[in-house]
Each structure stands twice: as C-alpha cells, then as structure tokens.
C-alpha cells in the first residue's frame, strides 16, 4: 500500500511534547524512556514551536553545552516544517528526503496530531520514493 494517509499512520499516537524551557537532559531522558528519536517542543499555548531530535542533542554536546542546564529553546530546531494529516505517506517521504530530515511533525489547524519518522514507512512506500528519485535523476 503506497497511498496511506498520514492520519492513518499517526492514529492513536501520543508524541513526546516538551516545553521550550525544559532542559536537553530532560528531553533526552523522555526520548530514551519512550524509545523515540524526536520530541515536539510547544509554547505556553500548546502550539508547535520546535522539534528536538537526536541530531540536536549531538550538536549540543558537540558544542560543549551542559545538557542539565541548556534549555530546549537553545538546542531545538525552531519552526520545523510540518505536514497535514490528509497528505499521503509518499508526500511525507518526499518532503523528508528533499529537506534532509528524518522526523516530520503532523499538524492540522495549529494543533499537533502526531509525528512521523522514516521508520514509519513500509517497503513499498520507500520503493516508490526510490523509483521517483531515480526517474528524476535520469531526466535531469
């Protein structure tokens, strides 16, 4: 099945959400406990304001930031790209591939619905992306 909706993929999902003043250490602990590679960062009104991923954690450590005292607002990727739940799996894969990231928040009407990651997609969906990419490379 290559046309699964994003809503189907994230149904019943409860993504890790954190406040921008939470620490990198707290975020890493929550992500480790839930076995996820990203947390969504929300503002005081509950709206998405950033995403914190394993890559962000590595960057913070590489910059010698103290994870116990560094706030997510100083380590997250602000204003991440998002996708609507009505879009399809291939739409999400294209966006992640084109932009070079592995996690994509799902948002509708400014409300967080979930998050998809590269691991959420099935073989046929990944094969379709690979076929499309090969076609574009031949055309170019």
C-alpha positions in Angstrom: 0.0 0.0 0.0 1.6 3.2 -1.1 -1.1 5.7 -0.5 -1.6 5.5 3.2 -2.7 8.8 4.7 -0.6 10.4 7.4 -3.7 10.4 9.6 -3.7 6.6 9.4 0.0 6.3 10.3 -0.3 8.6 13.4 -3.7 7.4 14.7 -3.6 6.7 18.4 -0.2 8.3 18.6 0.9 10.2 21.7 4.0 12.1 20.7 6.5 13.3 23.3 5.9 17.0 23.8 8.0 19.3 25.9 8.2 23.0 26.8 10.9 25.2 25.4 12.3 25.8 28.9 12.8 22.1 29.6 16.4 21.0 29.5 18.2 19.0 26.9 18.9 16.4 29.6 15.2 16.1 30.4 14.3 15.8 26.7 16.9 13.0 26.2 15.6 11.1 29.2 12.0 11.3 28.0 13.0 10.3 24.5 15.1 7.4 25.8 12.3 6.2 28.0 9.8 6.3 25.1 12.3 5.0 22.6 11.7 7.8 20.1 14.2 9.9 18.2 12.4 13.2 18.5 10.3 15.4 20.8 7.9 18.1 19.7 8.5 21.4 21.5 5.5 23.5 22.4 4.9 27.1 23.6 2.8 28.2 26.5 -0.3 27.9 24.4 0.5 24.3 23.3 1.4 25.3 19.7 4.4 23.7 18.0 7.4 26.0 18.1 10.3 23.5 17.5 11.5 19.9 17.3 14.3 18.4 19.3 16.0 15.3 17.7 18.9 13.1 18.4 20.9 15.2 15.9 20.1 18.3 18.0 21.3 16.5 21.1 24.6 15.5 19.4 25.1 19.1 18.2 24.5 20.5 21.7 27.0 18.0 23.2 29.5 18.7 20.4 29.3 22.4 21.2 30.1 21.6 24.9 26.7 22.7 26.2 25.7 21.4 29.6 22.6 19.2 29.0 21.4 19.7 32.5 21.3 23.5 32.1 20.7 24.0 28.4 17.1 24.8 27.5 15.5 23.3 24.5 14.9 26.8 23.1 18.7 27.0 22.7 19.1 23.5 21.2 16.0 22.7 19.2 15.3 23.2 15.5 12.8 26.1 15.6 9.8 26.4 13.4 10.0 22.9 11.8 8.4 22.0 8.5 5.1 20.2 9.1 2.7 18.1 7.1 -1.1 17.8 7.3 -2.8 14.5 8.3 -4.7 14.4 5.0 -1.5 14.1 3.0 0.0 10.7 2.0 3.0 8.7 3.0 4.8 9.5 -0.2 4.2 13.2 0.4 5.9 12.9 3.7 8.8 10.8 2.4 9.4 13.3 -0.5 9.5 16.2 2.0 11.8 14.5 4.4 14.1 13.3 1.5 14.2 16.8 -0.2 14.9 18.6 3.1 17.2 16.1 4.7 15.4 15.3 7.9 14.0 12.1 9.4 11.2 13.4 11.6 8.2 15.4 10.5 5.5 16.8 12.8 1.9 16.3 11.7 -0.2 19.5 12.4 -3.8 20.5 11.5 -5.2 23.9 12.2 -2.2 24.7 14.5 -2.9 21.5 16.6 -0.4 18.8 16.9 -1.7 15.5 15.6 1.5 13.4 15.8 4.9 12.9 14.2 6.2 10.6 11.5 9.7 9.3 11.1 11.4 7.5 8.3 10.9 4.2 10.2 7.1 4.6 10.0 7.0 3.9 6.3 6.7 0.5 4.6 8.8 -1.1 1.9 6.5 -0.3 -1.0 6.4 3.4 0.1 10.2 3.6 0.3 10.5 1.7 -3.1 8.2 4.3 -4.7 10.3 7.2 -3.4 13.4 5.4 -4.7 11.8 4.9 -8.1 10.7 8.5 -8.3 14.2 9.7 -7.4 15.8 7.5 -10.0 13.4 8.8 -12.6 14.2 12.5 -11.8 17.9 11.7 -11.9 17.5 10.3 -15.4 15.5 13.3 -16.6 18.0 15.8 -15.2 
